[in-house]
Amino acid sequence: MYETHEGLSSLYEVSCPELDFLVDFSKKNDSVLGSRMMGGGFGGCTLSLIHEDGVEEFISKAAKAYLNAFQKPLTAFIAMPSNGTRQIQANSNL
């Protein structure tokens, strides 16, 4: 994820200082497995994979650091991964 973000930021220049800040900030937290920018229109948000027990602490610290750096509040959304798309066999008894 970090390599992808680096490519989007440096090679394609579709990131912004706020997203680069959040991705760099996430590298300092052992609970974070990876982070990158994402979203339509480029420069929309970051996606960070975080161990469940570290989510609240990471959001709290990131929000404080972001507010200090940009004088803007950070909005965080928590999502849980799912099994994703899969084929469902039709029931022949219907």
ABEGO torsion letter per residue (X at the ends): XAAAAAAAAAAAGABBAAAAAAAAAAAABAABAEBBBBEBGEGABBBBBBBAAAAAAAAAAAAAAAAAAAGBBBBBBBBBBBAEBBBBBBBAAX
